[in-house]
Amino acid sequence: MKKDFAQWHEKKTKLNDDVGVALFHEREVWWCALGVNIGYEQDGGGELFTRPVVIITKFSLDVCLVVPLTARPKKGKFYFSLGQIDGREAVATLSQLRFVDRKRLAKKIGTLDITIFHDLVARIVEVCFPALS
């Protein structure tokens, strides 16, 4: 599949020049402009190159740690099923955990149940930071 890096670069330049206005919190699910990435890194889709993400940690008003979601059923240690989000099955792709600026956050979708969120964070620590679990 051919990736359109030029179109993403245009969108990314505009995002960078915008003022970040998203007010986000941990546990929330957002459409996030992840863009076009290299190799197996998770890409966004559509005109704005977005994909749903869960806010894992809010570091400041401007930046956070997120985990991207997919609607494709996936099994294995680097995936965690969240159930239905916005009418679709959602699976967190734990190996794609990443730091993002709030300028990338396009639209809030909802908020995860606190128990599911705690289970997700525990699973992230278990598989991504095994020395801590």
C-alpha positions as CSV (number, residue, x, y, z in Angstrom):
1,M,0.0,0.0,0.0
2,K,1.4,3.4,-1.1
3,K,1.5,5.9,1.8
4,D,0.8,9.6,1.1
5,F,3.6,11.3,3.1
6,A,3.3,14.5,1.2
7,Q,-0.4,15.0,2.1
8,W,0.2,14.1,5.7
9,H,3.1,16.6,5.8
10,E,0.7,19.4,4.7
11,K,-1.8,18.4,7.4
12,K,0.9,18.1,10.0
13,T,2.2,21.5,9.2
14,K,-1.3,23.0,9.7
15,L,-1.7,21.1,13.0
16,N,1.6,22.4,14.2
17,D,0.6,26.0,13.4
18,D,-2.7,25.7,15.2
19,V,-3.3,26.5,18.8
20,G,-4.0,23.4,20.8
21,V,-7.5,23.7,22.4
22,A,-8.4,20.1,23.3
23,L,-9.1,19.8,27.0
24,F,-8.4,16.1,27.7
25,H,-8.2,13.8,30.7
26,E,-7.0,10.3,31.4
27,R,-9.5,7.5,30.4
28,E,-10.9,9.5,27.5
29,V,-11.1,8.2,24.0
30,W,-10.3,10.7,21.2
31,W,-10.0,10.8,17.5
32,C,-6.3,11.6,17.1
33,A,-4.3,12.7,14.0
34,L,-1.6,10.0,14.2
35,G,-0.7,10.6,10.5
36,V,1.2,8.5,8.1
37,N,4.1,6.6,9.7
38,I,7.0,4.4,8.8
39,G,6.8,0.6,8.4
40,Y,4.6,-1.1,11.0
41,E,3.9,2.0,13.1
42,Q,0.2,2.7,13.5
43,D,-1.2,5.1,10.9
44,G,-4.3,7.3,11.1
45,G,-6.9,7.1,8.3
46,G,-9.3,9.3,6.4
47,E,-8.8,12.9,5.4
48,L,-7.4,14.0,8.7
49,F,-5.3,10.8,9.2
50,T,-7.0,10.1,12.5
51,R,-7.6,7.0,14.6
52,P,-9.1,6.5,18.1
53,V,-6.8,6.5,21.0
54,V,-7.2,6.2,24.8
55,I,-5.5,8.9,27.0
56,I,-3.3,6.9,29.4
57,T,-1.4,9.6,31.2
58,K,-1.8,13.4,31.1
59,F,1.6,15.0,31.6
60,S,0.5,18.6,31.3
61,L,-2.2,20.7,29.6
62,D,-0.4,20.1,26.3
63,V,0.9,16.5,26.1
64,C,-0.2,13.0,27.0
65,L,0.6,9.3,26.5
66,V,-1.9,7.5,24.4
67,V,-2.6,3.9,23.1
68,P,-4.1,3.6,19.6
69,L,-7.2,1.5,19.0
70,T,-8.2,-0.7,16.2
71,A,-11.6,-2.2,15.3
72,R,-10.1,-5.3,13.9
73,P,-10.3,-8.3,16.3
74,K,-6.7,-9.0,17.5
75,K,-5.4,-11.6,19.9
76,G,-2.1,-11.9,21.6
77,K,-0.1,-10.3,24.5
78,F,0.1,-6.9,22.8
79,Y,-3.6,-6.4,22.4
80,F,-6.3,-5.6,24.9
81,S,-10.0,-5.8,24.1
82,L,-12.0,-2.8,25.4
83,G,-15.5,-3.9,24.2
84,Q,-17.7,-1.5,22.3
85,I,-16.7,2.1,21.8
86,D,-18.9,4.3,19.7
87,G,-20.8,1.3,18.4
88,R,-17.7,-0.7,17.3
89,E,-15.5,-3.3,18.9
90,A,-12.3,-1.6,20.1
91,V,-8.9,-3.3,20.7
92,A,-6.0,-1.4,22.2
93,T,-2.7,-1.9,20.4
94,L,-0.3,-1.9,23.4
95,S,2.9,-2.0,21.4
96,Q,2.0,1.3,19.7
97,L,1.9,3.4,22.9
98,R,3.0,6.9,22.1
99,F,3.5,10.5,23.4
100,V,1.3,13.1,21.6
101,D,0.6,16.8,21.7
102,R,-3.0,18.0,22.2
103,K,-2.9,19.6,18.8
104,R,-3.3,16.1,17.4
105,L,-6.6,15.5,19.4
106,A,-9.5,16.1,17.0
107,K,-12.7,15.0,18.8
108,K,-13.6,13.3,22.0
109,I,-15.5,10.0,21.5
110,G,-16.2,9.0,25.1
111,T,-14.7,7.9,28.4
112,L,-13.6,4.4,29.4
113,D,-15.2,2.7,32.4
114,I,-12.8,3.1,35.4
115,T,-12.4,-0.7,35.9
116,I,-11.6,-1.3,32.2
117,F,-9.1,1.6,32.3
118,H,-7.3,0.2,35.3
119,D,-7.2,-3.3,33.6
120,L,-5.8,-1.6,30.5
121,V,-3.1,0.2,32.4
122,A,-2.1,-2.9,34.3
123,R,-1.8,-4.8,31.0
124,I,0.3,-2.0,29.5
125,V,2.7,-2.2,32.5
126,E,2.8,-6.0,32.3
127,V,3.7,-6.3,28.6
128,C,5.5,-3.0,27.9
129,F,7.4,-2.6,31.2
130,P,7.8,-6.2,32.6
131,A,10.5,-5.1,35.1
132,L,7.8,-3.0,36.9
133,S,5.1,-5.7,37.2
